[in-house]
């Protein structure tokens, strides 16, 4: 894919690569396996799904759906290893001097599965799905600053923003923003421009796609067919991989990762990246409106013990901030929140909630071992006189019924292409009522975040992102005790590319397009 990318975008992507350390198969740098071969049926076991899902891109949230969408559809921009933004249906993009108007050159000669040519009208329609008061899009907050989207040529789209945003193109790399034909009303037909064509789909159970013989992207989509199986239980996924019923699985249990690593014919894929496991307090609920209560909870968890017992060493201690060292603008200067039961007890007494029972809702849906992690947190907090009762919730519907809906709940955040996406989607005022699950609304944070988008000086922009992280660390409702390595596993018969992406598991949820059978 020969392209010309705007210099600002290129520099941002290069910075992301320079700060990211990747580990590959068996914890070693990923090497090219062989020249890609064609053929075979790739069977993939995924743990994160919902029986109520559809192929409407506005409501794509689970990893099952993201894998499926990337099989049948393309985004305008692809996120590669290291968080690099790569051309996909957009061949290049550039902005005016203040980053308020973005122009995207679109790929010519691409057809949808039904033979319809891809044009700017399709791109405009797909972006507009996520705009307006009536949209149900999961990225509504990220599109809130868009004031106009129009086709400025048969293969050119121009987007106008209400304010500067140097990182806006990354929004168009998200799975929710994949491209569908203009005027689509029945999204479940699965029409797209992707490397595979939808054959069947049963929400929460399975999906099957077959190779698109006219795929426009060279050197991708090597399998004849791909099947995704929804398997929640990690032991069942592991057994399916070990017995050859599937060829790859996501979300390996960290406590058994060493055993999987030793299995003949199985490769453990370990990637250090941006994923953090957390427990979230809903600030619209008592007693979490009180900052003393929030700080007490952050001091009532033994992070080292969590890394050892929940991650088995496949991760590191986190510090209640969402931006890891895998991002260019990670703030390493924040004082580490450490286990301090006595201070936690004093803060609870100061807040007048010593006898409060905190019900922590958890299931294995947000991450493997979440229930065990919640119970371990409960034991840690008991030393501070804090009573945490763990409520194990049903797996199906966890994201829609528990996450962001209850006062205190287990959560997980995978990576995003840049700091602005992560901070806007999870903590900004614009995302209240959607992905801002803690319901945190901080004036200083929102001011700094908006300023960072329009700041051209890299040093000043870093200062602003550091300030955003400081505010979340000190005042936010997220308790993030650990950074978790991404742990997937595959048959040794399956080959990967030179590097595996770190924003999401399964190679950025694009394993079906990027991997192949080596034998």
Protein Blocks (a to p, Z undefined) as FASTA:
>chain_A
ZZdddfklmmmmmmmmmmpccddeehiacddfbdcdeedjdddddfbdcfkbcfbfklgm
bfmlmmmmmmmpccfbdcdehhiacdfkbmbdcddfkopaccddddehiacfkopacdfk
lmmmmmmmmgcjkbccfklmmmmmpcbdcdfbfkbccdddfbdcfklmmmmmpfklpccd
ehiablmnopafbfbdcfbdcehiaccddddfkbfbghiajbfbdcddddfblmlmmmmm
mnopambdehiafklmmmmmmpghiacdddddfbccdddddfkbccklpmklmmmmmmmc
cfklmmmmmnnopacddehiabdfkbmkbcfkbccddddfklmmmmmmmnopmmpccddd
ddfklpghklmmmmmmmmmmmmnopacddddddfehklmmmnopambdcddddddfblkl
mmmmmmpmklgoilmmnopacfklmmmmmmmmmpmblklmmmmmmmmmmmmmmmmmbdcf
bccdddddddfkbccdfbdcfkbghhhopmmmmgccfZZ
